[in-house]
Amino acid sequence: MKYQPVIGLEVHVQLLTDTKIFCGCSTTFGAEPNSQTCPVCLGLPGALPVLNKKVVEFAIKAGLATNCSITPRSIFARKNYFYPDLPKGYQISQFEEPICQHGWLDIQLEGEALKRIGITRIHMEEDAGKLVHGELSGGNDGSGVDLNRACTPLLEVVSEPDLRSSDEAVTYLKQLHQIVTWLGICDGNMEEGSFRCDANVSVMPVGAEKYGTRAEIKNVNSFKFVKQAIEYEIQRQIDLIEDGGTVVQETRLYDPNSGKTRSMRSKEEAHDYRYFPDPDLVPLVIGPEWVERSRRELPELPEQRQQRFIVELGLPPYDAEVLTASRGLADYFEAGVAAHGNAKAVGNWIMGEITRGLNDNGLVIEACPVTPVQLAELLKLIDLGTISGKIAKTVFDEMWRSGKSPELIVAEQGLVQVSDTGAIEAIIDEIMAANAGQVAEYRGGKEKVFGFFVGQVMKASKGKANPAVVNDLLLSKLRG
């Protein structure tokens, strides 16, 4: 029997606010344990939450960017469960009336048609604290609770169970990640937990209408691990069913070391948290003028920018996709095009040398030591024939290291391209005289020898000879 996976994702997006969702404590990552707390996020009796307006603004923008409708009146609820890192014994979240509902994202796998993935809801909530074990807690055998993260603002983005493979899940996840970082509402740092995913996975026989029993894989924090966890869980459930077993509804954890999921706790009911409206927080009313103001403040989104790069700048779809991987990269590209004019040439250098430099040095585009204007100046030197493309890479490396302008580097190092036919002819004559055998081979029909002569001329000129002039003169002389 063949089986069809059914996958839904719940993504927790930590918001880039300076302070927490219901108090004024800092959200800075990596501070001393329990140094960013107050009576509100510690859950002390009598402490009252006050909603952070910036959280609401970020939630509205996330909803608009994912085609959701914004709920005019939403409420906060208490989600009741006991865990050591949850000081109040409940989490303030949203349940019956979330701020955003009924959205969607379109995804496309290579060679496949566009597929629409529904978004059930986006709601605001507070994060819990963090359990710290072993040496990190101050003792090899002990555990501690760090409540710095408690009350940090989150958006939970819940998809419909529309995903049918691990590849679809990762594509959807990457697209959502791109949107929230593009909007500037989340830094997207998966290692620090700013963007993490719970995957609900079930399988059913192909052609069946009723979904199978699902297992929830909690807090997967990389695209690679999401793919591996889903694939393992799909196969685990298929093997279990075919061996005569029954899939139980439960929460599981993914272990990247073993590549397996393991049971964490059973979950007999889908909703067992005894939600009820939080009596300390009044309903949130969002008027249409607030929604429209937020809509006007939205930047041009990645998909829109891709299409503009294709239509207005003539970029191939692949280039447009790569150059809109982040908002910073797209901004850098457009600044380079404005300073130079040739979109394809600027894009090639960004996808080549700029990306190589960033990856080698662990930098983001915002920290690139070569500015878009400097890159444009380098490309202009190539256009003018002042330097060759090969020499340009040497100049680029020095620009990256020193921050100097390309004109200054070329002048200081004497890298001006040689286009003087007389000087190049003299070099060619010497090389042909010293390699009479290869000359005879070429004239005898072995045209591959031509590359040997080009290499020798470029070597003799220390890479400064104009390649086009070299090719023309060589062809003329070798053909005799």
C-alpha positions as CSV (number, residue, x, y, z in Angstrom):
1,M,0.0,0.0,0.0
2,K,1.2,3.5,-0.8
3,Y,0.9,6.3,1.7
4,Q,0.4,10.0,1.4
5,P,2.1,12.3,4.0
6,V,0.0,15.2,5.4
7,I,2.0,18.0,7.0
8,G,1.1,21.2,8.8
9,L,3.6,23.6,10.3
10,E,3.4,25.8,13.4
11,V,6.1,28.4,13.2
12,H,7.2,30.6,16.1
13,V,8.5,34.0,15.0
14,Q,10.3,36.0,17.7
15,L,9.7,39.7,17.1
16,L,12.4,42.3,16.9
17,T,11.0,44.6,19.6
18,D,13.3,46.3,22.2
19,T,11.0,45.3,25.1
20,K,8.8,42.3,25.9
21,I,5.2,41.9,25.0
22,F,3.6,42.7,28.3
23,C,6.4,44.5,30.2
24,G,9.3,46.9,29.7
25,C,12.1,44.3,30.2
26,S,14.8,44.1,27.4
27,T,14.7,41.3,24.8
28,T,18.4,41.4,24.2
29,F,19.8,37.9,23.6
30,G,22.6,36.4,25.6
31,A,22.3,38.5,28.8
32,E,23.2,37.1,32.2
33,P,20.5,34.6,33.3
34,N,17.5,36.2,35.0
35,S,18.9,39.7,34.6
36,Q,16.1,40.9,32.3
37,T,13.1,40.1,34.4
38,C,10.4,42.0,36.5
39,P,7.3,41.1,38.5
40,V,5.3,40.8,35.2
41,C,7.5,38.3,33.4
42,L,8.3,36.5,36.7
43,G,4.5,35.9,37.2
44,L,4.5,37.5,40.7
45,P,1.0,38.0,42.3
46,G,-0.6,41.3,41.5
47,A,1.6,42.2,38.5
48,L,-0.5,43.3,35.6
49,P,0.4,42.9,31.9
50,V,0.4,45.9,29.5
51,L,0.4,45.2,25.7
52,N,3.3,46.4,23.6
53,K,1.9,48.3,20.7
54,K,4.9,47.5,18.5
55,V,4.0,43.8,18.7
56,V,0.5,44.5,17.3
57,E,2.0,46.6,14.5
58,F,4.4,43.8,13.6
59,A,1.6,41.2,13.7
60,I,-0.6,43.3,11.3
61,K,2.3,43.6,8.8
62,A,3.0,39.9,9.0
63,G,-0.7,39.2,8.4
64,L,-0.9,41.5,5.4
65,A,2.3,40.1,3.9
66,T,0.8,36.6,4.1
67,N,-2.6,37.5,2.6
68,C,-4.4,37.2,5.9
69,S,-7.5,39.2,7.0
70,I,-7.0,41.3,10.1
71,T,-9.5,40.6,12.8
72,P,-11.2,43.8,13.9
73,R,-11.6,42.6,17.5
74,S,-9.2,40.0,19.0
75,I,-8.7,38.8,22.5
76,F,-6.0,37.3,24.6
77,A,-6.4,34.0,26.4
78,R,-4.7,32.0,29.1
79,K,-3.2,28.7,27.9
80,N,-2.9,26.6,31.0
81,Y,-0.2,24.1,31.4
82,F,2.5,23.4,34.0
83,Y,6.2,23.4,33.1
84,P,9.1,24.7,35.2
85,D,10.0,27.5,32.8
86,L,6.4,28.9,32.8
87,P,6.3,31.0,36.0
88,K,2.6,31.9,35.9
89,G,1.4,28.4,35.2
90,Y,-0.2,29.6,32.0
91,Q,0.9,31.3,28.8
92,I,-0.8,34.4,27.5
93,S,-1.7,33.7,23.9
94,Q,-4.7,34.0,21.6
95,F,-7.1,31.2,20.8
96,E,-10.7,31.9,19.6
97,E,-10.1,35.3,18.1
98,P,-6.5,35.6,16.8
99,I,-5.3,38.8,15.2
100,C,-4.8,37.4,11.7
101,Q,-6.8,34.6,9.9
102,H,-7.3,32.9,6.5
103,G,-4.1,33.7,4.7
104,W,-1.9,31.8,2.2
105,L,1.5,31.6,0.6
106,D,2.2,30.2,-2.9
107,I,5.1,27.9,-3.2
108,Q,6.8,26.3,-6.2
109,L,9.1,23.4,-6.3
110,E,11.4,23.1,-9.3
111,G,9.5,21.6,-12.3
112,E,6.2,21.7,-10.5
113,A,3.1,23.9,-10.7
114,L,2.5,26.7,-8.2
115,K,0.8,25.4,-5.0
116,R,-1.2,27.5,-2.5
117,I,-0.6,26.7,1.1
118,G,-3.3,27.9,3.5
119,I,-2.5,29.8,6.7
120,T,-5.1,29.1,9.3
121,R,-4.1,31.9,11.7
122,I,-1.4,34.1,13.0
123,H,-1.6,35.0,16.7
124,M,0.4,36.9,19.3
125,E,1.7,35.2,22.4
126,E,4.5,35.4,25.0
127,D,7.4,33.0,25.1
128,A,8.3,30.8,28.1
129,G,11.6,30.8,29.9
130,K,14.4,28.4,29.3
131,L,15.7,25.3,31.2
132,V,19.4,25.1,31.5
133,H,21.0,21.8,32.3
134,G,24.4,20.5,33.5
135,E,27.4,22.8,33.6
136,L,25.5,25.7,32.0
137,S,23.3,25.8,35.1
138,G,26.3,26.2,37.5
139,G,26.5,22.5,38.5
140,N,27.2,19.3,36.6
141,D,24.1,17.5,37.9
142,G,21.7,20.4,38.3
143,S,19.2,22.3,36.2
144,G,18.3,25.9,36.3
145,V,15.6,28.2,34.9
146,D,16.5,31.3,33.0
147,L,13.5,33.6,32.7
148,N,15.1,36.2,30.5
149,R,13.1,34.8,27.5
150,A,9.8,34.7,29.5
151,C,7.3,37.2,28.0
152,T,9.4,37.8,24.8
153,P,6.9,38.5,22.0
154,L,6.1,35.8,19.5
155,L,3.9,35.3,16.5
156,E,2.7,31.8,15.9
157,V,2.0,31.1,12.2
158,V,-0.2,28.1,11.8
159,S,-0.5,26.5,8.3
160,E,-3.3,24.4,7.0
161,P,-2.3,20.7,6.6
162,D,-1.7,21.3,2.9
163,L,1.9,20.2,2.6
164,R,2.6,16.8,1.2
165,S,6.4,16.3,1.4
166,S,9.4,17.5,3.3
167,D,10.5,19.5,0.3
168,E,7.2,21.4,0.2
169,A,7.5,22.0,4.0
170,V,11.0,23.4,3.7
171,T,10.1,25.6,0.7
172,Y,7.1,27.1,2.6
173,L,9.3,27.6,5.7
174,K,12.0,29.4,3.7
175,Q,9.4,31.6,2.1
176,L,7.9,32.6,5.5
177,H,11.4,33.1,6.9
178,Q,12.2,35.4,4.0
179,I,9.1,37.5,4.5
180,V,9.5,38.1,8.2
181,T,13.1,39.0,7.9
182,W,12.3,41.2,4.8
183,L,9.7,43.1,6.9
184,G,12.3,43.6,9.6
185,I,10.0,42.1,12.3
186,C,12.3,39.1,13.1
187,D,16.1,38.5,12.7
188,G,15.4,35.0,11.6
189,N,18.3,33.5,13.6
190,M,17.3,29.9,13.9
191,E,20.2,28.9,16.1
192,E,19.1,31.4,18.7
193,G,15.5,30.2,18.5
194,S,14.2,33.4,16.8
195,F,12.5,31.3,14.1
196,R,11.6,27.8,15.1
197,C,9.1,25.2,13.8
198,D,6.8,22.5,15.1
199,A,5.8,20.0,12.4
200,N,2.6,18.0,12.6
201,V,3.0,14.9,10.5
202,S,0.6,12.1,9.6
203,V,0.2,9.5,6.8
204,M,-2.8,8.1,5.1
205,P,-3.3,5.6,2.2
206,V,-3.2,7.3,-1.2
207,G,-6.8,8.2,-2.2
208,A,-8.1,8.2,1.4
209,E,-10.1,11.2,2.6
210,K,-9.6,10.9,6.3
211,Y,-6.2,12.1,7.7
212,G,-4.2,9.7,9.8
213,T,-3.2,10.3,13.5
214,R,-0.6,13.0,13.7
215,A,2.5,13.3,15.7
216,E,3.9,16.8,16.5
217,I,7.7,17.3,16.3
218,K,8.6,20.2,18.5
219,N,11.1,23.1,18.1
220,V,13.1,22.1,15.1
221,N,15.6,24.9,14.5
222,S,17.1,24.5,11.0
223,F,15.8,23.9,7.5
224,K,18.0,20.9,7.2
225,F,16.7,19.3,10.4
226,V,13.0,20.1,9.5
227,K,13.5,18.1,6.3
228,Q,15.3,15.2,8.1
229,A,12.8,15.1,11.0
230,I,9.7,15.0,8.7
231,E,11.2,12.3,6.4
232,Y,12.1,10.1,9.4
233,E,8.7,10.6,11.0
234,I,6.9,9.7,7.7
235,Q,8.8,6.5,7.4
236,R,8.4,5.7,11.1
237,Q,4.7,5.9,10.8
238,I,4.5,3.9,7.6
239,D,6.7,1.1,9.1
240,L,4.6,1.1,12.3
241,I,1.3,0.8,10.4
242,E,2.6,-1.9,8.1
243,D,3.9,-3.9,11.1
244,G,0.4,-3.9,12.5
245,G,0.9,-1.1,15.0
246,T,-1.1,2.1,15.6
247,V,0.2,5.7,15.4
248,V,-0.6,7.5,18.6
249,Q,-1.1,11.3,18.9
250,E,1.9,12.5,20.8
251,T,4.6,15.2,21.0
252,R,8.1,14.1,19.7
253,L,11.5,15.6,19.7
254,Y,14.0,15.3,16.8
255,D,17.6,14.3,17.7
256,P,19.9,15.6,14.9
257,N,22.7,13.3,16.2
258,S,20.8,10.1,15.5
259,G,18.5,11.5,12.8
260,K,15.5,10.1,14.6
261,T,12.5,11.5,16.5
262,R,11.7,10.2,19.9
263,S,8.6,10.4,22.1
264,M,8.4,13.3,24.5
265,R,4.9,13.1,25.9
266,S,1.5,11.7,24.9
267,K,-1.2,14.1,23.8
268,E,-4.6,12.4,23.9
269,E,-6.6,15.5,23.0
270,A,-5.8,18.1,20.4
271,H,-6.8,21.0,22.7
272,D,-6.2,20.2,26.4
273,Y,-5.0,23.6,27.6
274,R,-8.3,24.9,29.2
275,Y,-8.2,28.2,27.4
276,F,-10.2,31.1,28.8
277,P,-10.0,34.9,28.1
278,D,-7.4,36.7,30.1
279,P,-9.2,39.0,32.6
280,D,-6.2,41.3,32.9
281,L,-6.2,42.3,29.2
282,V,-9.0,44.1,27.4
283,P,-10.0,43.1,23.9
284,L,-7.8,44.5,21.1
285,V,-9.7,46.6,18.6
286,I,-8.0,47.4,15.3
287,G,-9.8,49.9,13.1
288,P,-9.6,49.9,9.3
289,E,-7.4,53.0,9.3
290,W,-4.7,51.2,11.3
291,V,-4.8,48.3,8.8
292,E,-4.5,50.6,5.8
293,R,-1.7,52.6,7.4
294,S,0.2,49.4,7.9
295,R,-0.5,48.3,4.4
296,R,1.0,51.6,3.1
297,E,4.1,51.0,5.2
298,L,4.8,47.6,3.8
299,P,7.9,47.4,1.7
300,E,7.9,45.9,-1.8
301,L,7.8,42.2,-1.0
302,P,10.3,39.6,-2.3
303,E,8.0,38.1,-5.0
304,Q,7.0,41.6,-6.3
305,R,10.7,42.6,-6.4
306,Q,11.7,39.5,-8.2
307,Q,9.1,40.2,-10.9
308,R,10.3,43.8,-11.3
309,F,13.9,42.7,-11.7
310,I,12.8,40.3,-14.4
311,V,10.5,42.7,-16.3
312,E,12.2,46.1,-15.8
313,L,15.9,45.0,-15.5
314,G,15.8,42.0,-17.8
315,L,17.2,39.6,-15.3
316,P,16.8,35.8,-15.7
317,P,14.3,34.4,-13.2
318,Y,17.2,32.5,-11.4
319,D,19.2,35.7,-10.9
320,A,16.2,37.6,-9.7
321,E,15.4,34.9,-7.1
322,V,19.0,34.8,-5.8
323,L,19.3,38.6,-5.7
324,T,16.1,38.9,-3.6
325,A,17.2,36.3,-1.1
326,S,17.3,39.1,1.5
327,R,16.1,42.7,1.5
328,G,19.7,43.9,2.1
329,L,21.0,42.0,-0.9
330,A,18.3,43.4,-3.2
331,D,19.0,46.9,-1.9
332,Y,22.7,46.4,-2.6
333,F,22.0,45.1,-6.1
334,E,19.8,48.1,-6.9
335,A,22.3,50.6,-5.6
336,G,25.0,48.9,-7.8
337,V,22.7,49.1,-10.9
338,A,21.9,52.7,-10.2
339,A,25.7,53.5,-10.1
340,H,26.7,51.3,-13.1
341,G,23.6,50.6,-15.3
342,N,24.3,47.0,-16.4
343,A,22.0,44.9,-14.2
344,K,23.3,41.6,-15.5
345,A,27.0,42.5,-14.9
346,V,26.3,43.9,-11.4
347,G,24.3,40.8,-10.6
348,N,27.0,38.4,-11.8
349,W,29.6,40.0,-9.5
350,I,27.3,40.0,-6.5
351,M,26.4,36.3,-7.1
352,G,30.1,35.6,-7.6
353,E,32.8,37.6,-5.9
354,I,30.6,39.4,-3.4
355,T,28.9,36.2,-2.2
356,R,32.2,34.4,-2.0
357,G,33.7,37.1,0.1
358,L,30.7,37.2,2.4
359,N,30.7,33.4,2.9
360,D,34.4,33.2,3.4
361,N,34.3,35.8,6.1
362,G,31.0,35.0,7.7
363,L,29.5,38.4,6.9
364,V,26.0,39.6,5.9
365,I,25.6,41.9,2.9
366,E,25.1,44.9,5.3
367,A,28.7,44.4,6.5
368,C,30.2,44.1,3.0
369,P,33.5,46.2,2.9
370,V,33.0,46.8,-0.8
371,T,30.2,49.3,-1.4
372,P,27.8,49.2,-4.4
373,V,29.4,52.4,-5.7
374,Q,32.9,50.9,-5.5
375,L,31.7,47.7,-7.3
376,A,30.2,49.9,-10.0
377,E,33.6,51.8,-10.3
378,L,35.4,48.5,-10.8
379,L,33.0,47.4,-13.5
380,K,33.5,50.7,-15.3
381,L,37.2,50.0,-15.5
382,I,36.5,46.7,-17.2
383,D,34.0,48.4,-19.6
384,L,36.7,51.0,-20.5
385,G,39.3,48.3,-21.1
386,T,41.5,49.8,-18.4
387,I,41.7,46.3,-16.7
388,S,40.7,42.8,-17.8
389,G,38.1,40.7,-16.0
390,K,40.9,38.6,-14.6
391,I,42.8,41.6,-13.2
392,A,39.5,42.9,-11.8
393,K,39.3,40.0,-9.5
394,T,42.8,40.8,-8.1
395,V,41.7,44.4,-7.7
396,F,38.5,43.3,-6.0
397,D,40.4,41.2,-3.4
398,E,42.5,44.3,-2.6
399,M,39.4,46.5,-2.4
400,W,37.9,44.0,0.1
401,R,41.0,43.9,2.2
402,S,41.9,47.6,2.2
403,G,38.8,49.5,1.3
404,K,40.7,51.5,-1.3
405,S,39.0,52.6,-4.5
406,P,39.7,50.4,-7.6
407,E,41.3,53.4,-9.5
408,L,43.8,53.8,-6.7
409,I,44.6,50.1,-6.5
410,V,45.2,49.9,-10.3
411,A,47.4,53.0,-10.2
412,E,49.4,51.8,-7.2
413,Q,50.0,48.3,-8.5
414,G,50.4,49.2,-12.2
415,L,47.6,46.9,-13.3
416,V,46.5,48.9,-16.4
417,Q,45.6,46.5,-19.2
418,V,48.0,46.5,-22.2
419,S,46.1,47.1,-25.4
420,D,49.1,48.4,-27.5
421,T,49.2,46.1,-30.5
422,G,52.9,46.7,-31.0
423,A,53.8,45.5,-27.5
424,I,51.6,42.5,-27.7
425,E,52.9,41.5,-31.1
426,A,56.4,41.5,-29.8
427,I,55.4,39.1,-27.0
428,I,53.6,36.8,-29.5
429,D,56.6,36.8,-31.9
430,E,58.9,35.7,-29.1
431,I,56.5,32.9,-28.0
432,M,56.0,31.6,-31.5
433,A,59.7,31.5,-32.1
434,A,60.3,29.6,-28.9
435,N,57.5,27.1,-29.6
436,A,57.9,26.3,-33.3
437,G,56.6,22.7,-32.7
438,Q,53.2,24.0,-31.4
439,V,53.0,26.5,-34.2
440,A,53.3,23.6,-36.7
441,E,50.7,21.6,-34.8
442,Y,48.2,24.4,-35.0
443,R,48.8,25.0,-38.7
444,G,48.4,21.2,-39.1
445,G,44.9,21.4,-37.8
446,K,45.3,21.0,-34.1
447,E,43.3,24.1,-33.1
448,K,43.3,23.2,-29.3
449,V,46.9,24.4,-29.2
450,F,45.6,27.9,-29.6
451,G,44.7,28.0,-25.8
452,F,48.4,27.2,-25.1
453,F,49.5,30.3,-26.9
454,V,46.9,32.5,-25.2
455,G,48.1,31.3,-21.8
456,Q,51.7,31.9,-22.7
457,V,51.0,35.5,-23.8
458,M,49.0,36.3,-20.7
459,K,51.7,34.8,-18.5
460,A,54.4,36.8,-20.3
461,S,52.4,40.0,-19.9
462,K,51.6,39.2,-16.2
463,G,48.0,39.1,-17.1
464,K,47.9,42.7,-18.3
465,A,47.5,42.0,-22.1
466,N,44.0,42.8,-23.4
467,P,42.5,39.3,-24.1
468,A,40.6,40.4,-27.2
469,V,43.7,42.0,-28.8
470,V,45.7,38.9,-27.9
471,N,43.1,36.6,-29.6
472,D,42.9,38.7,-32.8
473,L,46.7,39.0,-33.2
474,L,47.3,35.4,-32.4
475,L,44.8,34.2,-34.9
476,S,46.3,36.4,-37.6
477,K,49.9,35.3,-36.9
478,L,49.3,31.6,-36.4
479,R,47.3,31.4,-39.6
480,G,50.3,33.0,-41.3
